[in-house]
Structure formats: C-alpha cells, structure tokens
Amino acid sequence: MNLLMDAPVIDYGIMQPILVVLGAAVLGVLIEAFAPRENRRNIQLVVTFGSLLIALYGVVTNTSEKHVGLGAVNSLSIDGPGLFLQGVILVSALVGAMFLAERDIDVQGDAFAPQASALPGSEDESEFTLRGWLQTEIWPLFLFSVGGMLIFPVANDFLTLFVALEVMSLPLYLLAGMARRRRLLSQEAALKYFVLGAFSSAFLLYGSALLYGFAGSVTYGDIVTAIGQDPGRNGLLIVGSLFVFVGLLFKVGAAPFHQWTPDVYQGAPTALTAFMGAATKVAAFGALLRVAYVALGGLRWDLAPVLWVIAGLTMLIGTVVGVAQSDIKRMLAYSSIAHAGFLILGVIAANPAGLSGSLFYLLAYAFTTLGTFGIVSLVHDASGEANNLGQFAGLGKRSPLVAGAFALFLLALAGIPLTSGFTGKFAVFAAAYEGGAAPLVVLAVIASAIAAFFYVRVIVLMFFTEPQGEEVSVIVPSMFTQVGLSIAATATVILGVMPQPVLDLLNNTFFIR
Amino acid sequence: MHSLLIGLPLLGAAVLLLGGKRTNAWGHYFATAMSIGSFLVGVASFSEMFGLPAEERSIEWTLTEWISVGSFQVPIAFQLDQLSIAFVLLITGVGSLIHVYSIGYMEHDANRRKFFSYLNLFVSAMIVLVLANNYLLLYVGWEGVGLASYLLIGFWQHKPSAATAAKKAFVVNRVGDIGLSLAVMLMFAFFGTVTFAGVNEAADNASEQTATWIGLALLLAACGKSAQFPLQSWLLDAMEGPTPVSALIHAATMVTAGVYLIARSNEIYNIAPTAQLAVVIIGSITYLMGAVIGTAKDDIKKGLAGSTMSQIGLMILAVGLGPIGYVFAIFHLLTHGFFKAGMFLGAGSVMHGMHDDVNMRHYGALRTAMKITYATFGLGFLAIIGIPPFAGFWSKDEIIKVAFSYSPLVGVLTLVGAGVTAFYMTRMMAMTFFGTARWDDDVHPHESPKTMTIPMIILAFGSAFGGMLLLFVADIESWLEPVVGFEHAHHAPDNAILIPVTLAVVAAGAALGWIQYATRDVPRVAPADVSFLTTAARADLYGDAVNEAVFMRPGQYLTRSLVYVDNKVVDGAVNGTAGFVGLVASQLRRLQTGYARSYALMMVLGALVILATAVLVRMS
C-alpha cells in the first residue's frame, strides 16, 4: 500500500488575488496584536489598499494574459466571468475602503464605534471617544470579507461555495453592528442580519447535502454529468437545487428572502452599506449565475417557473414598497431589491447574452450604489446623518455639485440613457427577451417606470423644492471620499456613453467547469 | 495634421470656456491665434493638394469609431477634397479676419471672452460640417454651427429683441433640421449607408422617386440653414447679434451651408429633376424676395441681411441647375463670402463711428469722415452689383448665363434680380456715404481702429481681385469638377450679348437708386405714405405674419388642446396609477414588521411556495 500521496499541483498565479487579500487580512490581525495603537490605522490603510491594488493587478494580468482555468484541485474555476467579477469586487472594495477610511465627516472620528465592546451610551464609550480611539480591527475584518467575496463567484463546488459564503458574511455581520452613531439600531440590524443569514446558510448547506446525495459529489462538473444521466429528475435533485437557490437568493436580496435588506442597509454605517450593497450583490450574483448557468444548467426548464415567480415578485416588491419609503437609506435598499429582480432576468435568460449583460449590469450597479451611499453619508444635520427624504429638499441650491452627482447616480439607477444603468438594463432585458421571457421583460419595464418615480422624486426635492424646517449641511469630506465619489461618477458616465469596450470584453467570455 | 483644422479652434473654445475668468486678459488673442493657426493648416493642406494630380487630391481619414450598431456603422471620419478645402479656406480665412476685427469691435464688452469662445466654437463646428465624410457627422457640424449661431445672435441677451431673435433662429432651424434628419434616415433605409462615397455610389442605381424624396428633404434642410423661402424669416432678426457675427456666420459662411449640402449631394439631385426644379423655384423666390426686402430697409444691417438672403437664393438657384451650375454656385459663394463679409464689417465700422446707430436715414456724407470704410465698402458694392472686373461680376455673370441656358424665364428672373440688387445697393451706398449729413448732434463720426480697418482692407482686396484669382489663377471650373461635376451649358447666350445687357440692367438699377437717394434729400424719418410694395418690403414681405397665421396660432391652439387632454386624461391616468401604487405600497410595507422571527417565517413560507411551484411544474 502506498502511503505517499501525490501532492496536488496548485497554480498559485491564478489564485494570486485571493491569496493576497486573505494573507493581508491575516497580517492585519497580527498588526492589531503587535503594532502600537497610534500607528495602527496608518499601517492598516497601507496593508488594505496595498493588498487590494496588488490583487487587482493580479486580476488584470490574468485577464490580459488569458490565464484562466480550474484552480486548487478543481475547487475554483477562475474563468473570464470569474476574473471580471473579481475585478469588479476589488474595485468596489477599493472605493468602499476609501469611504471606510473617511475621518472628516464625523467630528468624532470614522463611521465606526471607538470600541465595539463598550456599551452604547456608557461612560466607557464617551471615554474612548474622548481619547479619539478608532476600532482598527475593521480593516482585517473588511479584508476577510473581500477575500470571501473573491472566492464566492469562482467557487466550483458547493463546499467551497459555502465556506466562501461564511468567510464573506461573518465579518459583515460584525461590521454592520459597529456604527458610531445610532448604535442600537446598528446592533439590531446586525443581529437580524446574522440570524437570518445563518438561517439561509442552513438552506444552502442542506441543499448542497441533498445534491451530494443525488450526485455523489459536490463539484459542479460532476453534478452536471449526473443530471445528464438522470432524465427522470430525482426528487433529491429538485429539492436540493431549490434549497441552494434559497440560500443564494437570500444573499442577493430577492423576495421573499429580502426582508433583512432595508433594516440592515439602514442600520449599518453608511460607508459600510455602500461597500456591502455593491460588493455583496456582485459576489452573490456571480455565484448565483455560475450555479444557474453551470451546475444546474441542465435543470433550466424545471427551475424557470420558480425564477419567474421570484423575479416578478422581487421587482414589484422592490419598486412598489420603495415608493412608500421616507428614509433615503431604506428607499435605496428597496431599490437594491428591485435591481436584484432585474438581474434575475439575466439568470432566466440562460444564454451568453444574459451572462454578459448581467456582468455589465453588476459593474454599473456597483459604481452607482457606491456613489449613492457615498453621497448619503455626506448630508448631515445636527444629530448626524440626515436620512429623512424631506431633508434633501433644496439641496441643489446649497450644494449643486453634490446634488448634481447624486442626481447622476439616481438617474443611472433609474436607467436613463447615457448613464451606465441604461446600458446594463438594456443588455439584460434584451437577453431575457431573447431567452423567451417576454412577459417578464414587460413587467420589468413597468417596474422600472415605478422605480423611476422614487428616484426622480429625490431629484425634484433637491432641485425644485424649497427647504423646510431644520437646515442640513453637506460636509466636505477628505480626499478619500472625494476620490471614491469621483471614480464612481466617472465610471457611471463612461459606462453610459462608451460601454462598447466593456461589452466587447464580456462578449466572448463564458463559464468553464 | 488635418485634424488640427478642427482641433485648434475647438481647443480655443475649450480653453476659454473652461478657463473662465483666468483667461479674460489674453483669451481673445488666444482664440484669434487658434483661428489663424487653423487657417495656416488650411493653407498648407491646400498647397499640398495643389501639387497633386486631380485624382489624388481627395483624402479621407478616420479619427475613431463612433456609432457601431449592427449594419449601421458610422465612424468619425473626414474627407478633405477640392470642395471642402475651398470652404476651409473661406471659413478660416474670413474667420481669422473677423477674429482680428472683433478684437477692436468687442474691446469694451464685458463678455468678450465668451464672444471669442463662441466664435472659435463656430469655426470648429463649421469645419466639421464641411470636412465630414458622411451625412451624420455633417449633421453634428450642422447642429454645432446652429448652436454657435444661437448663442451669438442672443449674445446681448439683456436685450429682449436679441433673446427673441436667437430663439426664433433656433426654432426655425429646427424645422429645417427635420429635413436633414429625414434625409439621413432615408439614405440609411434605402442605401444602407450615410457616407458621401456610399450614397454617391448607391445613387447610380437608385430610383428617381427615392432620389426625389431625399432631395426634397435635403432642400428643406438647406432652406432652414440658408434662410430660404419659406424659412427665411429668422435671418433678418439675426442681425441682433454683434456685427462681426453677422459678417461671419450670417453672411459669409454658415448660411451658405445649404448650398454646400446641395452641391455635395449632387449625385442625388442629378437623377431627380423634380427636386432640382424645386431647388430652382425656392432659390428664385428667395433671390427676388431678399432683393425686394433690401430695397425698403433703413437699418443698414437688415438691408445687408436682405441682400444676403437674396444672394444665397441666387446660389441655391444655381445649384438647382445641375452640373452646369454647381461650380458657379460655389464660385459665387466664395466671392460673396469676401464682399459680403467686407460690407458687413464696413457696416460695423460705420455703426462704431455713429454710436451704434443702424438707421441709414441718420447717416449721409460719411465718405469724408470714414475714408477707409468708404473705400472698402465701395469695393464691396462694386463687386456685388457686378461691375467688371470686380469679384461679383465673374461669378454672377456665369450664373445668369447658365440660367438662360436652363430656361429663359429663370434667366430673365436672374437679370431682374441683378437690377434690383444694383438699386438697393446704390441706395445703401448713397444714404450712407453720399448726400447731406443727417447725423444726430452728439455724433462725431470717426474712422475705426486698425484692428478693424485692416481686415476690411484685406477683404476689399478679395472683393476686387477674388473673382479673377479664382477664375484665372485657381481655375475653379476644373478644380471643382472632380467633386461636383461640370458641364458646359448648351444654348447659352453669347457673352458679347449677355454682358452688355446685364451691365445695362445693372446701370439702370444703380441710376435709379442714385437719382432717388443721392440727388434728392433723404428724410430723417421714414415717410409713411409709400406704395404697398414698400410697406410690404418693410414688413419683410409679411414673412412673420404668414408664419404667425399659418403655424403659430394653430400651433398654440393645438398645444392648448393637448395640454387640456394631458391634464385631464393623461395626468388623470398617471395620478390614478400613482395613487394605486401608493395604496398597495402602504399595505405591503406592513409585512416589514421589524421582527426577525416574522422575516424568518416569510423565508420558510417562500421556500415552501417555490417547492410547491416546482412540484406543480413537474406534475403538469
């Protein structure tokens, strides 16, 4: 009996982005342990931005050299779409990190509590605030989350998928509960997020187990083969895949698994909401697309009715309930639900155009989401962020630049031509139409019209309504936020005016397994 | 290198507009330098082209991909050939002179920087228009010059009349633009391409009907931009703009774009005699209308505007004649560019010396006070009425000749027009520079500064020798022939008969004008007891009244009824829907209880529902 195993050959180059980000996260933990408090923030910033840039460089070189393939003994599938998604996640993380690093908006420090362990409102807390402490642990947590997101859309088996899901989610649960202001709300949101997230993970894990029971393997490729050999559609297969979908649909915020979204978006520190809203959505849709197109592609006809129902429900709930919101962050949360519905059309399309359209949509959506929440974080009244819609009245006169940028992002979310949102929506809708989902496309267009109402309402408030009551002010942020917002705005315009290079990049790319 | 033709003035506009107040001190010099730079590039391109054999003179280059949708491929591509270089030289040459002139003319204007940035913007847009190698890019330039024209007409927007005039020009031009967009769409629908080369090639096999429709659509476009009947009304009001603008945009260059468009589309018109006939008719009407309006205007700029309308009508008439006329239309366009721009600058110089008074009844006997202005304006005058050997004689005479060969009726019309032209130009000359001084007491006429007179002198040289240079040195007939085609007219009257007859008609018109306005006293207030024709001409031949009765009032009625329908029906439906959505929303949001337990329950229910759906699908 040969006790020696052949060591697996691992292509480290293809995994460079993941390894760098996770390595930097581990390094960040060590920094927290050993570096003196006053230097920690600066070191963490260098490590965070440095690792994200190196990882992005890795993604770009892998893309340009067409360095694609299965990695880490077939548990990762780093292909064209995977690289693209990793790139989008890294860029979102960079912009998100700029917002997280902002210290000029709140006079007390950054967006996070000085010590998360101190009770809200306690003497300890005011003591830590006075000392100007910062919770620099957010940086390693942030990097772990980014690392999980980088794995999530390229996972090539259900176990890796599950591990990535947890690596990406757990730090977010923590971060969401650490807002400096309104911390009780923040903690409540974090707890809800955690409990419901755990619940959905259970669905995903149970679904994976059932699929293992069906195919004898958790690898996507093996499941495809097994589906091909089972024309009768085993019950394990159907129930297992639906449960996997439930887990993924929870993460993307699709109805009826969406209810955590408004509470968490509202409760979390706005800078984190910006990052989470963009990057989680990209990572989760990446995974959903891969599972739907690759692993369960053979079940297309069995799953389509379910997805139709969910897409329709998500679009309608997101837009209709969004109309009734009076809090800007909750409104944007419902908008994110509606966008999840639009994006499911790209999953339903089940054709190459659906994939490339969805990927473009995700890129555009990431930038607009970062931009909108970045701007929301700037508008303040005496007690902190001014999130009531009415407080945005007359903003256009006092801060035309900020209000103008906000209007740009809102128009992009609404999908007005010459913004990135239009191109993305058009690509996804056209693909879904081709894929035979014409009634859903009609519904999506109607939903877009309803959504346009609440986006444009904010613009009307900002530019055509006289301000009433309490004055709000727009804080002039530091370079971090300024650069972040400029990147988001520039990308939104460029992707709207000249989408062709990105579309060309996406046109000939497809999943491998 | 050729892209610099557009790039330099565009850079100038960008620097001045984006640089803001920082560029106030030197912005106008910078803009002028950019324009002159563009002219020098034009001269270099021309001399390069001059050295090449005829078939190698046309060059094309592509800047970048622009629109690429399925089979609809439009790059940003340019074409520099014998026709476009002529325009480039006219635009940048006259443009540069007018930039220089404006340095003096706009010296005390608070918004001088803005003025120069708009001028630069105009020059670059106009060059895009004439360099585009396809109709869609031409459209970009077409709208660009329209924008610049709008901005410059309304430059003194504090005057309500200027603001209104700008709006009017904008609206009327939109009507013409419908023609151009229709033409582009028709070309794509029938030929599958919008490039000049592609359309020319496809035109060979096109049906006459197709060509006629395209030709008529293009004619509508030309009517808007070139102020041809029935879209002529904006040009007279456009004189509200600063005078250098009137000289450059509303006399020498932009308003001739319609002529360019039709000449450029010659392959379409050559197979569509009906469209050609329409062109001739429109041109003739405008030619005479403008001339009649010119006879009654006391405002020197409006008089010149009527004359511009009329002269462009003559060019349009000439391009309608087909291959016998294209060359001469362009020829006249170039000479007209010189003498009309020169006269407008002269008018500006007169106004400059007369406290911005434009009423010629307050002028008189200015020839001694403003010698240079008098001399340069006089050369322009001799050129426009067609006295040999000045520029206008050569071009106008040729047009009259080919008009006779086309149809005696058209020939006679052109001859009549020439007589009327001589009359109103003599009237203008006499009222301004001769007769007795009728100045206001506080007016002390004086010659303008050198920055203004030197451009006028250069343009006067053009008025004097431009015709001979173009005809004998540049040999414009064979120069343009590869682009627009050229045929010698058959049955044309002999020069030995035609020239004396023309000169006699011109002399008669001029003599009439002289007797009436130089030898008799001109009243300072316009007499009211005048013939019906004079009253009509003073009212621009009721162009505005017709527009108001035929378009404006029914249009207002239509908008009012549509607003009613919109308020009652459309808004009702919209508000109803919005109310319904709001109602549903307020019910649905109750599901968002805030309790994690109910959220979890919802997830379970959701999972059960989708399981049930999947089971139902399997069973069905």
HADDOCK unambig.tbl for C-alpha pairs under 7 A between the chains (distance, minus, plus):
assign (segid A and resid 192 and name CA) (segid B and resid 596 and name CA) 5.68 0.50 0.50
assign (segid A and resid 196 and name CA) (segid B and resid 600 and name CA) 6.42 0.50 0.50
assign (segid A and resid 246 and name CA) (segid B and resid 607 and name CA) 6.70 0.50 0.50
assign (segid A and resid 256 and name CA) (segid B and resid 602 and name CA) 6.59 0.50 0.50
assign (segid A and resid 256 and name CA) (segid B and resid 603 and name CA) 6.18 0.50 0.50
assign (segid A and resid 256 and name CA) (segid B and resid 606 and name CA) 5.66 0.50 0.50
assign (segid A and resid 257 and name CA) (segid B and resid 603 and name CA) 5.36 0.50 0.50
assign (segid A and resid 259 and name CA) (segid B and resid 592 and name CA) 6.75 0.50 0.50
assign (segid A and resid 259 and name CA) (segid B and resid 599 and name CA) 6.05 0.50 0.50
assign (segid A and resid 302 and name CA) (segid B and resid 614 and name CA) 6.77 0.50 0.50
assign (segid A and resid 303 and name CA) (segid B and resid 614 and name CA) 6.97 0.50 0.50
assign (segid A and resid 306 and name CA) (segid B and resid 610 and name CA) 5.75 0.50 0.50
assign (segid A and resid 306 and name CA) (segid B and resid 613 and name CA) 6.31 0.50 0.50
assign (segid A and resid 306 and name CA) (segid B and resid 614 and name CA) 6.52 0.50 0.50
assign (segid A and resid 320 and name CA) (segid B and resid 581 and name CA) 6.17 0.50 0.50
assign (segid A and resid 320 and name CA) (segid B and resid 585 and name CA) 5.29 0.50 0.50
assign (segid A and resid 321 and name CA) (segid B and resid 585 and name CA) 4.52 0.50 0.50
assign (segid A and resid 321 and name CA) (segid B and resid 588 and name CA) 6.48 0.50 0.50
assign (segid A and resid 321 and name CA) (segid B and resid 589 and name CA) 6.01 0.50 0.50
assign (segid A and resid 323 and name CA) (segid B and resid 582 and name CA) 6.63 0.50 0.50
assign (segid A and resid 323 and name CA) (segid B and resid 585 and name CA) 6.72 0.50 0.50
assign (segid A and resid 324 and name CA) (segid B and resid 582 and name CA) 6.38 0.50 0.50
assign (segid A and resid 324 and name CA) (segid B and resid 585 and name CA) 5.72 0.50 0.50
assign (segid A and resid 324 and name CA) (segid B and resid 586 and name CA) 6.24 0.50 0.50
